[in-house]
Amino acid sequence: MDEAASRKLSRREFIGAGTTASLMILNPRLVRGTAANSAVQVGILGCGARGNTDGVSLVNNTPARVVALGDLFADQLAGAKQRFDELARQKSYGGINAEQLFLGPKAFEELVGSKEVDAVVIATPPYYHPEHLEAAVAAGKHVYLEKPVSVDVHGAQRVIQAGEKARGRLSLDVGFQIRHAPPFVELVSRIHGGAIGRIACGQAYYDAITVPRPPWPKASPPERRLRNWLHDRVLSGDIMLEMAIHVVDVCNWTLHGHPLKAYGAGGRKVRTDQGDCWDDFELTYFYPNDMRLSLNAVQFLKGWWDVGIRFFGTRGVSEAHYAGDVRILGEEPWDSGLRVGSEGQKFALTGAFAGALKDADLEKHKAFVESITSGKFHDEARSGAESALSAILGRTAAYTSREVTWEELLRSDEAWDAGIDLNKLV
């Protein structure tokens, strides 16, 4: 169907199937709004690439079921319904009921208000994450919030506050799946155990390919921005927040905290897409104990990409790549057995990873569902917000061409305005 027609579809035009069968027994206090003898029922808010990837992984790797979908755009909603109905058919249970399809700017309120939904995957443009998280927590839903949790300082503080409200009664996960990638888990455990000694300095980089997006010639400017939010600085947070934040988060995890200050540079010199995100950032972060980290982020390459992190310590060097080489060299060597290039070049910024991250999504989603069914709720709002603030710290230093401290950043309470009225989308 063409764009114009797809945008005019209503929820009643979707054909859904009815009820779901029981999969496991849950404590009724842990599942919000469903019968106690049911699987964890998930709603996907944001039916783009990452929302679909999270949902498919949850269905394939856990007892959870996707029972509700919400999106701004009818074509994305229809595509996701078709995908999850087919998965349901393969597993011999009913598809998504038409009454659980929520379309338009109020879709997030309708989805989190559904009595059929226990947990929500939030995979909308990052600019909207704090608002959508607050609504889900207020509605008593467990949340899997995709990264980044926010694009600005004010939003990160809102996420921390929402986490405080959820603590002890709801599970709140943030989509940093690398913390569950088995080779990375083992590497960081060994570093924490002293395998490379005192860390003097580090190097991290996320050098990525061009992310092509359709031109959407018939769309209004606001719709085009929303559909291609990856290229929009305010909606995505720029490549530091949407992309490089993954290596920032691994560094915070490894170093037990956030940077104290940063300086850097960057710009938009060679990108030709319709957006305004920068090509590259070159940053120096300062962590406690005068530990310096050099970070490079690039998003315009063709035919090649690499993501890597190295720490240099008094007893050795650690090295970790997305596709291969996760190891320690020095007095206490260890090797995962992976090698750069051994998994080929399969990679997608918003989809599935390969190499060392092969099982990352699987393990992360399993842990999320298990936290709900066991009642041992996760509380990742603060760590997720700290990683977002760390990326914002570097982004601000580069934007302003000066050194910026953590305290100065928090005092700013920076709040961005996308200037989009969702109610006026055509």
MARRO-749850 format. One record per atom (N, C-alpha, C): atom name; y, x, z. Coordinates in steps of 0.1 Angstrom, whole numbers. Layout:
% MARRO-749850
    a   north    east      up
   CA       Y       X       Z
...
***
This chain:
% MARRO-749850
    a   north    east      up
    N     -12       8       0
   CA       0       0       0
    C      12       9       0
    N      24       4      -5
   CA      36      12      -5
    C      43      12       8
    N      53      21      10
   CA      59      22      23
    C      66       9      27
    N      73       3      18
   CA      80     -10      22
    C      71     -20      27
    N      60     -22      20
   CA      50     -32      24
    C      44     -29      37
    N      41     -16      39
   CA      34     -12      52
    C      43     -14      64
    N      56     -12      62
   CA      65     -14      73
    C      67     -28      77
    N      63     -38      69
   CA      65     -52      71
    C      53     -59      78
    N      42     -51      79
   CA      30     -57      85
    C      32     -61      99
    N      27     -72     104
   CA      27     -76     118
    C      14     -73     124
    N      13     -74     137
   CA       1     -72     144
    C     -10     -82     140
    N      -6     -94     137
   CA     -15    -104     133
    C     -23    -102     120
    N     -17     -92     112
   CA     -24     -89     100
    C     -35     -79     101
    N     -37     -73     113
   CA     -48     -64     115
    C     -60     -72     119
    N     -71     -68     114
   CA     -84     -75     118
    C     -91     -67     129
    N     -93     -72     140
   CA     -99     -65     151
    C    -112     -72     155
    N    -120     -64     162
   CA    -133     -69     167
    C    -131     -71     182
    N    -140     -78     188
   CA    -138     -83     202
    C    -142     -73     213
    N    -152     -77     221
   CA    -154     -71     234
    C    -162     -58     233
    N    -162     -51     244
   CA    -169     -38     245
    C    -180     -39     256
    N    -190     -31     253
   CA    -201     -31     263
    C    -199     -21     274
    N    -207     -22     284
   CA    -206     -13     296
    C    -212       0     293
    N    -206      11     298
   CA    -211      24     296
    C    -214      31     309
    N    -206      29     319
   CA    -209      36     332
    C    -203      28     343
    N    -207      31     355
   CA    -201      24     367
    C    -190      32     373
    N    -179      26     375
   CA    -167      32     380
    C    -162      25     393
    N    -156      32     402
   CA    -150      27     414
    C    -139      18     409
    N    -138       5     413
   CA    -128      -4     407
    C    -114       1     411
    N    -112       9     422
   CA     -99      14     426
    C     -94      25     416
    N    -103      31     408
   CA     -99      41     399
    C     -95      37     385
    N     -99      25     382
   CA     -96      20     368
    C     -87       8     369
    N     -76       9     362
   CA     -65      -1     364
    C     -67     -12     353
    N     -69     -24     358
   CA     -69     -36     349
    C     -81     -39     341
    N     -93     -32     344
   CA    -105     -36     337
    C    -116     -38     347
    N    -127     -44     342
   CA    -138     -46     351
    C    -143     -33     356
    N    -149     -33     368
   CA    -154     -20     374
    C    -165     -14     367
    N    -173     -22     360
   CA    -185     -17     353
    C    -182     -14     338
    N    -171      -7     335
   CA    -167      -4     322
    C    -163      10     320
    N    -163      15     308
   CA    -158      28     305
    C    -143      29     307
    N    -138      41     309
   CA    -123      43     309
    C    -118      39     296
    N    -108      29     296
   CA    -103      23     284
    C     -89      29     281
    N     -88      35     269
   CA     -76      43     266
    C     -67      37     255
    N     -54      38     257
   CA     -45      34     247
    C     -38      46     241
    N     -37      47     228
   CA     -30      58     222
    C     -16      54     218
    N      -6      60     223
   CA       8      58     220
    C      13      69     211
    N      14      66     199
   CA      18      76     189
    C       6      79     180
    N       5      73     169
   CA      -8      74     161
    C      -7      84     149
    N       1      95     151
   CA       1     106     142
    C     -10     115     143
    N      -9     128     138
   CA     -20     137     138
    C     -26     140     152
    N     -17     143     161
   CA     -22     147     174
    C     -27     135     182
    N     -21     124     181
   CA     -26     112     188
    C     -40     109     183
    N     -42     110     170
   CA     -56     107     165
    C     -66     118     170
    N     -61     130     170
   CA     -70     141     174
    C     -75     139     188
    N     -65     136     197
   CA     -68     134     211
    C     -78     122     213
    N     -75     111     206
   CA     -83      99     207
    C     -98     101     202
    N     -99     108     190
   CA    -112     111     185
    C    -120     120     194
    N    -114     130     200
   CA    -120     139     210
    C    -125     131     222
    N    -116     122     227
   CA    -120     114     239
    C    -132     106     236
    N    -132      99     224
   CA    -143      90     221
    C    -156      98     219
    N    -155     110     212
   CA    -167     117     209
    C    -173     126     220
    N    -164     129     230
   CA    -168     139     240
    C    -169     134     254
    N    -164     121     256
   CA    -164     115     269
    C    -169     101     268
    N    -171      94     279
   CA    -175      80     279
    C    -163      70     276
    N    -152      76     274
   CA    -140      67     272
    C    -140      60     259
    N    -133      49     258
   CA    -131      42     245
    C    -116      39     243
    N    -113      40     230
   CA     -99      37     226
    C     -99      22     223
    N     -91      15     231
   CA     -90       0     230
    C     -76      -5     226
    N     -66       4     225
   CA     -53      -1     222
    C     -45      10     214
    N     -36       6     206
   CA     -28      15     198
    C     -14      11     197
    N      -5      20     197
   CA       9      17     196
    C      17      27     188
    N      25      23     179
   CA      33      32     170
    C      45      25     165
    N      55      32     161
   CA      67      27     154
    C      64      21     141
    N      54      27     134
   CA      52      24     120
    C      39      18     117
    N      39       7     109
   CA      27      -1     106
    C      16       7      99
    N      20      16      89
   CA      10      24      82
    C       3      33      91
    N       9      39     101
   CA       2      48     110
    C      -7      40     119
    N      -2      28     123
   CA     -10      20     132
    C     -23      15     124
    N     -21      11     112
   CA     -33       7     104
    C     -43      18     102
    N     -38      30      99
   CA     -47      41      96
    C     -55      44     109
    N     -48      44     121
   CA     -55      47     133
    C     -65      36     136
    N     -62      24     134
   CA     -71      13     137
    C     -84      15     128
    N     -82      18     116
   CA     -94      20     107
    C    -102      31     112
    N     -96      42     116
   CA    -103      54     121
    C    -111      50     134
    N    -105      44     144
   CA    -112      41     156
    C    -122      30     155
    N    -119      20     146
   CA    -129      10     144
    C    -142      16     138
    N    -140      26     129
   CA    -152      32     123
    C    -160      40     134
    N    -153      47     143
   CA    -159      54     154
    C    -167      44     163
    N    -161      33     165
   CA    -167      22     174
    C    -180      17     167
    N    -179      15     154
   CA    -191      10     146
    C    -202      20     147
    N    -199      33     146
   CA    -209      44     147
    C    -216      44     160
    N    -208      40     171
   CA    -214      40     184
    C    -219      26     189
    N    -219      17     179
   CA    -225       4     181
    C    -217      -5     192
    N    -204      -4     191
   CA    -196     -14     199
    C    -184     -18     191
    N    -177     -28     196
   CA    -167     -35     188
    C    -155     -26     187
    N    -147     -29     176
   CA    -135     -22     173
    C    -123     -27     182
    N    -111     -23     178
   CA     -99     -26     185
    C     -95     -40     182
    N     -93     -48     193
   CA     -88     -62     191
    C     -74     -62     186
    N     -71     -72     177
   CA     -58     -73     171
    C     -47     -74     181
    N     -50     -80     192
   CA     -40     -83     203
    C     -37     -70     210
    N     -44     -59     208
   CA     -41     -46     214
    C     -35     -36     204
    N     -29     -41     194
   CA     -21     -33     184
    C      -6     -36     186
    N       1     -26     190
   CA      15     -28     194
    C      24     -20     184
    N      33     -27     178
   CA      41     -21     167
    C      56     -22     170
    N      63     -11     168
   CA      78     -11     169
    C      83      -4     181
    N      97      -5     183
   CA     103       2     194
    C      99      -2     208
    N      94     -13     210
   CA      89     -18     223
    C      74     -16     225
    N      68      -9     215
   CA      53      -8     216
    C      49      -1     228
    N      57       9     233
   CA      52      17     245
    C      52       8     257
    N      62      -1     258
   CA      62     -11     270
    C      50     -20     269
    N      47     -25     257
   CA      36     -35     255
    C      23     -28     258
    N      21     -16     253
   CA       8      -9     255
    C       6      -6     269
    N      16       0     276
   CA      13       3     291
    C      12      -9     299
    N      17     -21     294
   CA      16     -33     301
    C       3     -40     299
    N      -6     -35     290
   CA     -18     -42     287
    C     -28     -41     298
    N     -34     -52     302
   CA     -45     -52     313
    C     -58     -45     308
    N     -59     -43     295
   CA     -71     -37     289
    C     -71     -22     290
    N     -59     -16     293
   CA     -57      -2     293
    C     -58       4     307
    N     -66      15     308
   CA     -66      22     321
    C     -58      35     320
    N     -59      41     308
   CA     -52      54     306
    C     -45      55     293
    N     -34      62     293
   CA     -26      63     280
    C     -25      77     276
    N     -27      79     263
   CA     -24      92     256
    C     -10      91     250
    N      -1      99     255
   CA      13      98     249
    C      14     110     239
    N      15     106     226
   CA      16     116     216
    C      27     112     206
    N      38     107     212
   CA      50     103     204
    C      59     116     202
    N      69     115     195
   CA      78     126     194
    C      83     131     208
    N      83     144     211
   CA      86     149     224
    C      99     144     231
    N     109     141     223
   CA     121     136     228
    C     119     123     237
    N     109     115     233
   CA     107     103     240
    C      96     104     252
    N      91     116     254
   CA      80     117     264
    C      84     113     278
    N      96     117     283
   CA      99     113     297
    C     100      98     299
    N     106      91     289
   CA     107      77     290
    C      94      70     290
    N      85      75     281
   CA      72      69     279
    C      63      72     291
    N      64      84     297
   CA      57      87     309
    C      61      78     321
    N      74      77     323
   CA      79      69     334
    C      73      54     333
    N      73      49     321
   CA      68      35     319
    C      53      34     322
    N      46      44     318
   CA      31      44     321
    C      28      45     335
    N      35      54     342
   CA      33      56     357
    C      37      43     364
    N      48      37     360
   CA      53      25     367
    C      43      14     365
    N      36      14     353
   CA      25       4     351
    C      12       7     357
    N      11      18     364
   CA      -1      22     371
    C     -12      27     362
    N      -8      34     351
   CA     -18      40     341
    C     -19      55     343
    N     -32      59     342
   CA     -34      74     341
    C     -28      79     328
    N     -24      91     327
   CA     -16      96     316
    C     -21     110     311
    N     -24     111     298
   CA     -26     123     291
    C     -13     125     283
    N      -4     134     287
   CA       9     136     281
    C       8     148     272
    N      11     146     259
   CA      11     158     251
    C      23     167     254
    N      21     180     250
   CA      32     189     252
    C      42     188     240
    N      54     192     242
   CA      61     195     255
    C      64     182     263
    N      65     183     276
   CA      67     171     283
    C      82     166     281
    N      91     175     276
   CA     104     171     274
    C     111     182     265
    N     122     178     259
   CA     129     187     250
    C     142     193     257
    N     145     188     269
   CA     157     192     276
    C     155     193     291
    N     165     198     298
   CA     163     200     312
    C     162     187     320
    N     171     178     317
   CA     171     165     323
    C     158     158     322
    N     152     158     310
   CA     139     152     308
    C     128     158     316
    N     129     172     317
   CA     118     179     325
    C     119     175     340
    N     131     173     345
   CA     133     168     359
    C     127     154     360
    N     129     145     350
   CA     124     132     351
    C     109     132     351
    N     103     141     344
   CA      88     143     344
    C      83     147     358
    N      90     156     364
   CA      86     161     377
    C      87     149     387
    N      97     141     386
   CA      99     129     395
    C      88     119     392
    N      84     117     379
   CA      73     108     376
    C      60     113     382
    N      58     126     381
   CA      46     132     387
    C      45     130     402
    N      56     130     409
   CA      56     128     423
    C      52     113     426
    N      57     104     418
   CA      53      90     420
    C      38      88     417
    N      32      96     408
   CA      18      94     404
    C       9     101     414
    N      14     111     421
   CA       5     120     429
    C      -3     112     439
    N     -16     114     438
   CA     -26     109     447
    C     -31      95     443
    N     -25      89     433
   CA     -30      76     429
    C     -33      75     414
    N     -28      84     406
   CA     -31      84     392
    C     -33      99     387
    N     -41     100     376
   CA     -43     113     370
    C     -32     115     360
    N     -26     127     360
   CA     -15     130     350
    C     -18     144     345
    N     -23     144     332
   CA     -26     157     326
    C     -16     160     315
    N     -13     172     313
   CA      -4     177     302
    C     -13     185     292
    N     -10     182     279
   CA     -19     187     268
    C     -18     202     265
    N     -19     210     276
   CA     -21     225     274
    C     -36     228     274
    N     -43     225     263
   CA     -57     226     263
    C     -62     240     264
    N     -53     250     261
   CA     -58     264     261
    C     -63     268     275
    N     -57     262     285
   CA     -61     265     299
    C     -76     260     301
    N     -82     253     292
   CA     -96     249     293
    C    -105     256     282
    N     -99     265     274
   CA    -107     272     264
    C    -115     283     272
    N    -129     282     271
   CA    -137     291     279
    C    -134     305     278
    N    -132     311     267
   CA    -128     326     267
    C    -115     329     274
    N    -105     320     273
   CA     -92     322     279
    C     -94     320     295
    N    -102     311     299
   CA    -105     308     313
    C    -111     321     319
    N    -121     327     313
   CA    -127     339     318
    C    -117     350     318
    N    -110     352     308
   CA    -100     363     307
    C     -90     362     318
    N     -84     351     320
   CA     -74     349     330
    C     -79     351     344
    N     -92     346     346
   CA     -98     348     359
    C    -100     363     362
    N    -104     370     352
   CA    -106     385     354
    C     -92     392     357
    N     -82     388     350
   CA     -69     393     353
    C     -64     390     367
    N     -66     378     371
   CA     -63     374     385
    C     -71     382     395
    N     -83     386     391
   CA     -91     394     400
    C     -88     409     400
    N     -78     413     392
   CA     -74     427     393
    C     -79     435     382
    N     -86     429     371
   CA     -92     437     361
    C     -83     447     353
    N     -70     443     352
   CA     -61     452     345
    C     -51     458     354
    N     -52     455     367
   CA     -43     461     377
    C     -30     454     377
    N     -19     462     382
   CA      -6     456     382
    C       0     455     368
    N       5     444     364
   CA      10     442     351
    C      24     447     350
    N      27     456     340
   CA      40     461     338
    C      48     454     328
    N      41     450     317
   CA      48     443     307
    C      38     435     298
    N      44     427     289
   CA      35     419     281
    C      41     416     267
    N      33     411     258
   CA      37     408     245
    C      30     395     241
    N      38     385     236
   CA      32     373     231
    C      39     369     218
    N      31     363     209
   CA      37     358     196
    C      29     346     191
    N      37     338     184
   CA      31     326     178
    C      37     326     164
    N      31     332     154
   CA      36     333     140
    C      28     324     132
    N      35     313     127
   CA      28     302     121
    C      32     299     106
    N      23     292     100
   CA      25     288      86
    C      36     277      85
    N      41     275      73
   CA      49     263      70
    C      42     250      73
    N      49     241      78
   CA      43     228      81
    C      49     218      71
    N      42     215      60
   CA      47     206      50
    C      47     191      55
    N      58     184      51
   CA      59     170      54
    C      64     163      42
    N      60     150      40
   CA      65     142      29
    C      80     140      29
    N      86     138      17
   CA     100     136      17
    C     105     122      21
    N      96     112      20
   CA      99      98      24
    C     112      94      17
    N     113      94       4
   CA     126      91      -3
    C     131      77       0
    N     122      67       3
   CA     126      53       5
    C     130      50      19
    N     128      60      28
   CA     130      58      42
    C     145      60      45
    N     150      53      55
   CA     164      55      60
    C     164      69      67
    N     176      75      69
   CA     177      88      75
    C     171      88      89
    N     173      78      98
   CA     166      78     111
    C     151      78     110
    N     146      69     101
   CA     131      68      99
    C     126      82      94
    N     133      88      85
   CA     128     101      79
    C     128     111      90
    N     138     111      99
   CA     137     121     110
    C     125     118     119
    N     123     105     122
   CA     112     102     131
    C      98     106     125
    N      97     103     112
   CA      84     106     106
    C      82     121     104
    N      92     128     103
   CA      92     143     101
    C      97     150     114
    N      94     144     125
   CA     100     149     138
    C      97     164     140
    N      86     169     135
   CA      83     184     136
    C      94     192     131
    N     102     188     121
   CA     113     195     115
    C     126     193     122
    N     127     184     132
   CA     139     179     138
    C     141     186     151
    N     152     193     153
   CA     154     201     165
    C     154     193     178
    N     162     181     177
   CA     163     173     189
    C     150     166     192
    N     143     160     182
   CA     131     152     185
    C     119     161     189
    N     119     174     184
   CA     108     182     187
    C     111     193     198
    N     123     196     200
   CA     127     207     209
    C     128     220     202
    N     127     220     189
   CA     127     232     181
    C     113     239     183
    N     111     250     175
   CA      97     256     175
    C      94     262     188
    N     103     265     197
   CA     100     271     210
    C      93     260     218
    N      97     248     217
   CA      91     237     226
    C      79     231     219
    N      79     229     206
   CA      68     222     200
    C      56     232     197
    N      59     245     195
   CA      49     254     191
    C      47     265     201
    N      57     274     202
   CA      55     286     210
    C      53     283     225
    N      56     271     229
   CA      54     267     243
    C      39     270     248
    N      30     270     238
   CA      16     272     242
    C      14     286     247
    N      20     296     241
   CA      18     310     246
    C      27     312     259
    N      39     305     259
   CA      47     305     272
    C      38     300     283
    N      31     289     281
   CA      23     283     292
    C      12     293     296
    N       5     299     287
   CA      -5     309     290
    C       1     320     298
    N      13     325     295
   CA      19     335     303
    C      22     331     317
    N      27     319     318
   CA      30     313     332
    C      17     312     340
    N       7     307     333
   CA      -6     306     340
    C     -11     320     345
    N     -11     330     336
   CA     -16     343     339
    C      -7     349     350
    N       6     347     350
   CA      15     354     359
    C      18     346     371
    N      12     335     373
   CA      14     327     385
    C      28     322     387
    N      35     319     376
   CA      49     314     378
    C      57     314     365
    N      70     311     367
   CA      79     310     356
    C      88     322     355
    N      94     325     343
   CA     104     336     342
    C     117     333     350
    N     123     344     354
   CA     136     343     362
    C     148     342     353
    N     147     349     341
   CA     158     349     332
    C     153     353     318
    N     162     352     308
   CA     158     355     294
    C     170     358     286
    N     168     366     276
   CA     179     368     265
    C     171     369     252
    N     179     366     241
   CA     172     367     228
    C     181     363     217
    N     175     361     205
   CA     182     358     193
    C     172     350     184
    N     178     346     172
   CA     170     339     162
    C     179     332     153
    N     173     323     145
   CA     181     316     135
    C     173     308     125
    N     181     302     116
   CA     175     295     105
    C     180     302      92
    N     172     310      86
   CA     176     318      75
    C     169     315      62
    N     156     312      63
   CA     147     310      51
    C     140     297      50
    N     140     289      61
   CA     134     276      59
    C     141     267      49
    N     134     259      42
   CA     140     250      32
    C     136     235      34
    N     130     232      45
   CA     126     218      47
    C     139     210      51
    N     137     197      52
   CA     149     188      54
    C     155     189      68
    N     148     195      77
   CA     152     195      91
    C     162     206      95
    N     163     208     108
   CA     172     219     113
    C     166     228     123
    N     153     229     124
   CA     146     238     133
    C     148     252     128
    N     148     262     137
   CA     150     276     134
    C     137     281     127
    N     139     292     120
   CA     127     300     115
    C     120     308     125
    N     128     314     134
   CA     122     324     143
    C     131     326     156
    N     124     330     166
   CA     130     334     179
    C     125     347     183
    N     133     356     188
   CA     129     369     194
    C     135     370     208
    N     126     370     218
   CA     131     368     232
    C     125     379     241
    N     132     382     252
   CA     127     389     263
    C     128     381     275
    N     117     379     282
   CA     116     371     294
    C     114     381     306
    N     120     378     317
   CA     119     386     329
    C     112     378     340
    N     100     382     344
   CA      92     375     354
    C      95     382     367
    N      90     377     379
   CA      91     384     391
    C      85     398     391
    N      89     407     400
   CA      85     421     400
    C      89     429     388
    N      99     425     381
   CA     105     431     369
    C      94     432     358
    N      86     422     357
   CA      76     422     346
    C      83     416     334
    N      84     424     323
   CA      91     420     311
    C      81     415     300
    N      84     404     294
   CA      76     399     283
    C      84     398     270
    N      79     403     260
   CA      85     402     247
    C      78     391     239
    N      86     381     234
   CA      80     369     228
    C      86     367     214
    N      78     365     204
   CA      82     363     190
    C      76     350     186
    N      84     341     179
   CA      79     329     174
    C      85     327     160
    N      76     324     150
   CA      79     323     136
    C      73     310     130
    N      80     302     122
   CA      73     291     116
    C      79     289     102
    N      74     298      92
   CA      78     296      78
    C      68     304      69
    N      58     310      75
   CA      49     319      67
    C      40     311      57
    N      35     318      48
   CA      26     313      38
    C      13     321      37
    N       2     314      38
   CA     -11     321      37
    C     -16     330      48
    N      -8     330      59
   CA     -12     338      71
    C      -6     333      83
    N     -14     334      94
   CA      -8     330     107
    C     -16     338     118
    N     -10     340     130
   CA     -17     346     141
    C     -10     342     154
    N     -18     341     164
   CA     -13     338     178
    C     -19     348     187
    N     -12     355     195
   CA     -18     365     204
    C      -9     367     216
    N     -16     372     226
   CA     -10     375     239
    C     -16     388     245
    N      -8     398     249
   CA     -13     410     255
    C      -6     413     268
    N     -13     418     278
   CA      -7     422     290
    C     -11     437     292
    N      -2     445     296
   CA      -4     459     298
    C      -3     462     313
    N     -14     467     319
   CA     -15     469     334
    C     -19     483     337
    N     -19     486     350
   CA     -22     500     355
    C     -37     503     353
    N     -45     493     351
   CA     -60     496     350
    C     -65     493     336
    N     -57     486     327
   CA     -62     483     314
    C     -52     473     307
    N     -57     469     296
   CA     -50     460     287
    C     -58     447     284
    N     -52     436     284
   CA     -59     424     280
    C     -53     419     267
    N     -62     413     259
   CA     -58     408     245
    C     -65     395     243
    N     -57     385     238
   CA     -63     372     235
    C     -56     367     222
    N     -64     362     213
   CA     -60     356     201
    C     -66     342     200
    N     -60     333     192
   CA     -66     320     190
    C     -78     321     181
    N     -78     329     171
   CA     -89     331     162
    C     -95     345     164
    N    -103     347     174
   CA    -109     360     176
    C    -104     368     188
    N    -109     380     190
   CA    -105     390     200
    C     -99     384     213
    N    -108     382     223
   CA    -104     379     236
    C    -111     389     245
    N    -104     398     251
   CA    -111     410     257
    C    -102     417     266
    N    -108     426     274
   CA    -101     436     282
    C    -106     450     279
    N     -96     459     278
   CA     -99     473     275
    C     -94     481     287
    N    -102     491     292
   CA     -97     499     303
    C    -108     502     313
    N    -104     503     326
   CA    -113     507     336
    C    -124     496     339
    N    -121     483     336
   CA    -130     472     338
    C    -131     464     326
    N    -138     470     315
   CA    -138     463     302
    C    -146     450     302
    N    -142     441     294
   CA    -149     428     292
    C    -146     424     278
    N    -156     418     271
   CA    -154     413     257
    C    -161     400     255
    N    -154     390     250
   CA    -159     377     247
    C    -169     377     236
    N    -168     387     227
   CA    -176     388     215
    C    -170     382     203
    N    -158     375     205
   CA    -151     370     193
    C    -143     381     186
    N    -141     380     173
   CA    -134     390     166
    C    -124     383     157
    N    -112     389     155
   CA    -102     383     146
    C    -108     381     132
    N    -106     369     127
   CA    -111     365     114
    C    -125     360     114
    N    -132     360     125
   CA    -146     356     125
    C    -148     341     124
    N    -137     334     126
   CA    -138     319     125
    C    -130     314     112
    N    -126     324     104
   CA    -118     320      92
    C    -104     316      96
    N     -98     309      87
   CA     -84     306      89
    C     -81     291      91
    N     -91     284      96
   CA     -89     270      99
    C     -79     268     111
    N     -68     261     108
   CA     -58     260     118
    C     -48     249     115
    N     -44     241     125
   CA     -34     231     122
    C     -25     230     134
    N     -12     230     132
   CA      -3     230     144
    C      -5     217     152
    N      -8     206     146
   CA      -9     194     154
    C     -23     188     154
    N     -33     196     149
   CA     -46     191     148
    C     -56     200     156
    N     -67     203     149
   CA     -78     210     156
    C     -76     225     155
    N     -80     232     165
   CA     -80     247     165
    C     -94     252     162
    N     -95     265     159
   CA    -108     272     157
    C    -108     284     166
    N    -118     293     164
   CA    -119     305     171
    C    -121     303     186
    N    -113     311     194
   CA    -114     310     208
    C    -111     297     214
    N    -104     288     207
   CA    -100     275     212
    C    -110     264     207
    N    -121     268     202
   CA    -131     258     196
    C    -134     247     205
    N    -136     250     218
   CA    -140     239     228
    C    -129     235     237
    N    -116     240     234
   CA    -105     237     243
    C    -103     222     244
    N    -101     215     233
   CA     -98     200     234
    C    -110     193     241
    N    -122     197     237
   CA    -134     190     243
    C    -134     191     259
    N    -132     204     264
   CA    -132     206     278
    C    -120     200     285
    N    -108     200     279
   CA     -97     194     285
    C     -98     179     286
    N    -103     172     275
   CA    -105     158     276
    C    -116     153     285
    N    -126     161     286
   CA    -137     158     296
    C    -132     159     310
    N    -124     169     313
   CA    -118     171     326
    C    -109     159     330
    N    -101     155     320
   CA     -92     143     322
    C    -100     131     326
    N    -110     127     318
   CA    -117     115     321
    C    -125     117     334
    N    -131     128     337
   CA    -138     130     350
    C    -129     129     362
    N    -116     133     360
   CA    -107     132     371
    C    -104     117     375
    N    -105     109     365
   CA    -103      94     367
    C    -115      88     373
    N    -127      91     368
   CA    -139      85     373
    C    -143      90     387
    N    -139     102     390
   CA    -143     108     403
    C    -132     105     414
    N    -120     101     409
   CA    -110      99     419
    C    -103     112     423
    N    -107     123     417
   CA    -100     136     420
    C     -89     138     410
    N     -78     131     412
   CA     -68     130     402
    C     -60     143     400
    N     -57     146     387
   CA     -50     157     383
    C     -35     155     386
    N     -27     166     388
   CA     -13     165     390
    C      -7     177     383
    N      -4     175     369
   CA       0     186     361
    C      15     184     357
    N      22     175     363
   CA      36     172     359
    C      45     184     361
    N      44     190     373
   CA      53     201     376
    C      50     214     368
    N      37     217     366
   CA      34     229     359
    C      38     227     344
    N      36     215     339
   CA      39     211     325
    C      54     212     323
    N      62     207     333
   CA      76     208     333
    C      81     222     334
    N      75     230     342
   CA      79     244     343
    C      77     252     330
    N      66     249     323
   CA      64     255     310
    C      74     251     300
    N      78     238     300
   CA      88     233     291
    C     102     240     295
    N     105     241     307
   CA     117     247     312
    C     118     262     308
    N     106     268     309
   CA     105     283     305
    C     108     284     290
    N     103     275     282
   CA     106     276     267
    C     120     272     265
    N     126     263     272
   CA     140     259     271
    C     149     271     275
    N     145     278     285
   CA     152     290     290
    C     154     300     278
    N     143     303     271
   CA     143     312     260
    C     151     307     248
    N     149     294     246
   CA     157     287     235
    C     172     288     237
    N     176     285     250
   CA     190     285     253
    C     196     299     252
    N     189     309     256
   CA     193     323     255
    C     196     326     241
    N     187     322     232
   CA     188     325     218
    C     199     317     212
    N     200     304     215
   CA     211     296     209
    C     225     302     213
    N     226     307     226
   CA     239     311     231
    C     242     326     230
    N     231     333     225
   CA     232     348     223
    C     237     355     236
    N     231     351     248
   CA     234     357     260
    C     223     356     270
    N     223     363     281
   CA     213     361     291
    C     215     348     299
    N     204     341     301
   CA     205     329     309
    C     194     329     320
    N     198     326     332
   CA     189     326     344
    C     183     312     346
    N     172     312     353
   CA     165     300     357
    C     174     291     365
    N     182     296     375
   CA     190     288     383
    C     202     282     375
    N     207     289     365
   CA     218     284     357
    C     213     273     348
    N     201     275     343
   CA     195     264     334
    C     193     251     342
    N     187     252     354
   CA     185     240     362
    C     198     233     366
    N     209     241     369
   CA     222     235     372
    C     228     228     360
    N     225     232     348
   CA     231     225     337
    C     226     211     335
    N     214     207     339
   CA     209     194     337
    C     211     189     323
    N     209     198     314
   CA     211     195     299
    C     204     183     295
    N     210     174     288
   CA     204     162     282
    C     208     160     268
    N     198     160     259
   CA     201     159     245
    C     201     144     241
    N     208     141     230
   CA     209     127     225
    C     205     128     210
    N     195     121     206
   CA     190     121     192
    C     199     112     183
    N     207     103     189
   CA     215      95     181
    C     208      85     172
    N     196      80     177
   CA     188      71     169
    C     187      58     177
    N     190      47     171
   CA     188      34     177
    C     175      28     171
    N     164      29     178
   CA     152      24     173
    C     152       9     169
    N     160       2     176
   CA     160     -13     173
    C     167     -16     159
    N     173      -6     153
   CA     180      -7     140
    C     172      -1     128
    N     160       4     132
   CA     151       9     121
    C     148      -2     111
    N     149       1      98
   CA     146      -8      88
    C     131      -6      83
***
